[in-house]
Amino acid sequence: MGELLDPILKSPEFLLTRNLCSLFFVVIDIAIVFWVWRDANRRGAMGWFWAMAALVFPFAGWIIYLVVRPPEFVADARERDLEIRAKEASLAKDYETCSACYKPVEKDFLICPYCMKKLRKPCVECGKALKLNWSVCPYCKTKQ
């Protein structure tokens, strides 16, 4: 059987095809290792470790990385956290904070429900909440 395949295995076309396939495999393996390293670094998942896994186990390491890799990039997680903080800040603008305990209180609270600090005084005429240093009620024009 060896002498039957010998002319095919030693032909220049077969050798060229074999060498090109080997080169293609090496280039694809290097590209996969580079992609795994870069993707793992962007996702915060020890890029050097996963690149070595993809290098030692060429396609198995890549497939295992695709299964266990973190679901989002670190930059996306930071952006999401910033958006959450911005939304919380915009929601907090609707409320004031207590100067003693820094908990959110509504604008018409007379005392803080958490620490019982006096926040405002009621108007003697209309009963609306006034700041402590106001000497006249802006709602009913009554002097305090």
C-alpha positions as CSV (number, residue, x, y, z in Angstrom):
1,M,0.0,0.0,0.0
2,G,3.0,2.3,0.7
3,E,4.2,2.1,-2.8
4,L,0.8,2.8,-4.1
5,L,0.5,6.2,-2.3
6,D,4.2,7.0,-2.6
7,P,3.8,8.9,-5.9
8,I,1.0,11.0,-4.5
9,L,2.7,11.7,-1.1
10,K,5.9,12.8,-2.8
11,S,4.4,14.9,-5.5
12,P,5.1,18.6,-5.4
13,E,1.4,19.5,-5.5
14,F,0.7,17.4,-2.4
15,L,3.8,18.8,-0.6
16,L,2.7,22.4,-1.4
17,T,-0.8,21.7,-0.2
18,R,0.4,20.1,3.0
19,N,2.8,23.1,3.7
20,L,0.1,25.6,2.9
21,C,-2.4,23.8,5.2
22,S,0.2,23.7,8.0
23,L,1.0,27.4,7.6
24,F,-2.8,28.2,7.6
25,F,-3.2,26.2,10.8
26,V,-0.3,28.0,12.5
27,V,-1.6,31.5,11.4
28,I,-5.1,30.6,12.6
29,D,-3.8,29.4,15.9
30,I,-1.7,32.5,16.4
31,A,-4.8,34.7,15.5
32,I,-7.0,32.8,18.0
33,V,-4.4,33.1,20.7
34,F,-4.2,36.9,20.1
35,W,-8.0,37.3,19.9
36,V,-8.4,35.3,23.2
37,W,-5.8,37.3,24.9
38,R,-7.2,40.7,23.8
39,D,-10.8,39.7,24.5
40,A,-10.0,38.3,28.0
41,N,-8.1,41.5,28.9
42,R,-11.1,43.6,27.8
43,R,-13.4,41.4,29.9
44,G,-11.1,41.4,32.9
45,A,-10.5,37.7,32.8
46,M,-6.7,37.1,33.0
47,G,-5.7,37.4,29.4
48,W,-2.3,35.8,29.7
49,F,-3.9,32.6,31.3
50,W,-6.5,32.2,28.5
51,A,-3.9,32.9,25.8
52,M,-1.7,30.2,27.2
53,A,-4.7,27.8,27.3
54,A,-5.5,28.6,23.7
55,L,-1.9,28.1,22.8
56,V,-1.4,24.8,24.6
57,F,-4.8,23.4,23.5
58,P,-5.3,25.1,20.2
59,F,-9.0,24.8,19.5
60,A,-10.2,23.2,22.8
61,G,-8.8,26.2,24.8
62,W,-10.6,28.6,22.6
63,I,-13.9,26.8,22.8
64,I,-13.6,26.5,26.6
65,Y,-12.8,30.2,26.8
66,L,-15.9,31.0,24.7
67,V,-18.0,29.0,27.2
68,V,-16.7,30.5,30.4
69,R,-15.8,34.0,29.4
70,P,-17.4,36.9,31.3
71,P,-20.6,38.1,29.7
72,E,-19.6,41.8,29.3
73,F,-16.6,44.0,28.9
74,V,-15.2,45.9,31.8
75,A,-15.8,49.2,30.1
76,D,-19.4,48.3,29.5
77,A,-19.8,47.4,33.2
78,R,-18.3,50.7,34.2
79,E,-20.5,52.6,31.8
80,R,-23.6,50.8,33.2
81,D,-22.5,51.7,36.8
82,L,-22.1,55.3,35.8
83,E,-25.5,55.4,34.2
84,I,-27.0,53.9,37.4
85,R,-25.3,56.5,39.5
86,A,-26.5,59.3,37.2
87,K,-30.0,58.0,37.4
88,E,-29.8,57.8,41.2
89,A,-28.4,61.4,41.3
90,S,-31.2,62.7,39.1
91,L,-33.8,60.9,41.3
92,A,-32.1,62.3,44.4
93,K,-32.6,65.9,43.0
94,D,-36.3,65.5,43.5
95,Y,-35.6,65.0,47.2
96,E,-33.5,66.9,49.6
97,T,-31.1,65.3,52.1
98,C,-31.1,65.7,55.8
99,S,-28.1,67.8,56.9
100,A,-27.5,65.5,59.9
101,C,-27.9,62.0,58.6
102,Y,-27.8,62.6,54.8
103,K,-30.9,60.4,54.2
104,P,-33.4,61.6,51.5
105,V,-36.3,63.7,52.8
106,E,-39.1,65.3,51.0
107,K,-39.2,69.1,50.6
108,D,-42.3,69.6,52.8
109,F,-41.0,67.5,55.8
110,L,-40.7,69.5,59.0
111,I,-38.4,67.0,60.7
112,C,-36.2,64.2,59.4
113,P,-38.0,60.8,59.9
114,Y,-34.7,59.1,60.5
115,C,-32.8,61.2,63.0
116,M,-35.6,63.6,64.1
117,K,-33.6,66.7,63.3
118,K,-35.8,69.8,62.7
119,L,-35.6,70.7,59.0
120,R,-38.3,73.4,58.6
121,K,-40.9,75.3,60.6
122,P,-44.6,75.5,59.8
123,C,-46.1,78.8,58.8
124,V,-48.2,80.3,61.6
125,E,-51.0,81.2,59.1
126,C,-51.1,78.6,56.3
127,G,-49.1,75.8,57.9
128,K,-46.8,75.2,54.9
129,A,-43.2,74.1,55.5
130,L,-40.8,77.1,55.6
131,K,-37.0,77.1,55.9
132,L,-35.8,77.8,59.4
133,N,-34.2,81.2,58.5
134,W,-37.2,82.6,56.6
135,S,-38.9,85.5,58.3
136,V,-41.9,85.7,55.9
137,C,-44.0,83.0,54.3
138,P,-43.8,83.2,50.5
139,Y,-47.1,81.5,50.2
140,C,-49.4,83.7,52.3
141,K,-47.1,86.7,53.0
142,T,-47.4,86.3,56.7
143,K,-44.4,87.5,58.9
144,Q,-43.1,84.8,61.1
